[in-house]
Amino acid sequence: MKLPKPVLWTVITLPLLGLAIATAPQQWVPHEWRATLFSWFGAGAYRALPESERYQLPEAGEICPPDFNGWRQEQDIEGVHIAAAAGCVADNPYLIAAAVKGTNNVSADTLLKSGLTPDAIVMGRDLDGDGDPDEVTIRLEVAELNGGSPDLPVPITTFDIAPGIQPGMWVFAPKSFGMSTENFESRKANPLLRAPAPAIRVEQGDRVTLILENNHYLPHTIHLHGVDHPFSADHGMPHDEAAAHGDHATHGVGTDGVAETSEMPALPGNAQIYRFAPRVAGTFFYHCHVQANVHILMGMQGMFVVEEARSNNSVQTLNIGAGQVRNSSVAVRERYDREYDLHYFDLFKKLSSTVQDYADTRLRLQAQHRDWNITEDSPNYFLLNGRSFPYTLQESLVAVKPSEKVKLRMLNGGSGNVAVHTHGNRLTVTHLDGIPLNQPAQYMRDVVDMAPAQRLDVELNTTDDGLHNYGEGVWLMHDHHEAAQTTDGIYPGGSISVIAFESYLEPNGFPRVAGSDWQKFFTAAYYRKDVPVWLDYDPGGLFGAPAAPLRPLVQALIFGAALAGLLFQLRALLPRRRPIR
Ligand SMILES: [Cu+2]
């Protein structure tokens, strides 16, 4: 017996459709149908949860890169004493020597090893005969980090703020020679080109000439925030001095760095000269003041320190990448055992990516100024001295010994407040915005708050008396805004660092941490959010991610078959087209 085709298809399709409905996951079924369906087919039986997915973490980067060049060691170069580096990644000591003596006063060998040009830091006369030069000329350029290139599909002159995290940035950089990358094979920036812009140090009363040689493709300026400087090049500097420089062209030109009120900025290929003689010592700030909402937050900012005048006080003109000051001024050494520059700032992912998304400058400008809207955005990356956790612990940890006095110069260059909280230690604020507080006005806190652009000079006294300090350890030091403890929302990240007692430092300079596995923090996968955050807490996978179940696929196949059957049946019901003869 042969069944008619529609009947045959109904016999095949209907049970298939029934099976599809009966086995559909409960969440697929509208709530009001569920009771009816359960009464027909019964409620779904308990189904075991899927296994946790197995992850194999990619190989981690080095927690502490080896110090092949011996840069970490305490050393003397050309008579300049350079303290041992606290962290495992150290600044170039030859650069420190050149920054103290001037690029015009060091040997060709030291200059070569520093990477600076001969005119990067030029020291002049000792005008008051106190044993240190009182004229200094500093030349800065502008570098783009992690920018896009028409020649490569990936950013070049890369500077990782955290493993695999490369936001576009602009920074002031010392005038240097050679390639912007480490070598021909590498895309990595040479160590002179990094965030933040170098901390600049001069001595109180110095005749400073700061020259911005704009090698970048946009206009820029330098605004000397809090630093005693004249409004126009006509003021503040004795006229014979200006004449001695043979530069009358700067007369009448503003030097406040503001494109709208004092001077036209330095256009690409041009230079802007800032001459000043700061009368007041303190911790200040410098930044570009062109389209400040964009240029400051692209990273064009650095710390500016005016050291108190003393005899034989050759200061470390540049502290690259901020961090530990390995050659402190005389006045700081009088009162403190160590000194650290701590520069906090933040970056917006959307703004930073504009230099990667477009090659055409005009499209970058449109994206930065007219498409991106700061009032509708919040920052994604939080940096301490240009890096985020875990790299902050390689470079910007505060290493201490018991019963020391340590000077921390803190700057908030970011878009929001920074609330630095110290575990195990209380900080005493000694200066606000560079101005000393008298003894009764100094205050002790475990959270110190800084408004944008504000500076705090802080004394960290490591005397274990239960008030200043609770004893030795690896004590966290972090912005207590929770967002700032993340890197684009993944914890731990942001500007987290530590106060590490030397008894808790490994010989390579990394803190001896206890607790969870640190390898994962040194993988790009962790910061790409590819792995569960507690991957290592439980080998059984209790906190892992559920493995993708096979069920949806099987379900889709059953549904697909049922649907195909239905369609086929519908087609059979349509009137047949007869071939035309
Ligand atoms: Cu600028």
Boltz pocket constraint, residues with backbone or C-beta under 6 A from the ligand:
constraints:
  - pocket:
      binder: B
      contacts: [[A, 219], [A, 220], [A, 221], [A, 288], [A, 289], [A, 290], [A, 295], [A, 300]]
      max_distance: 6.0
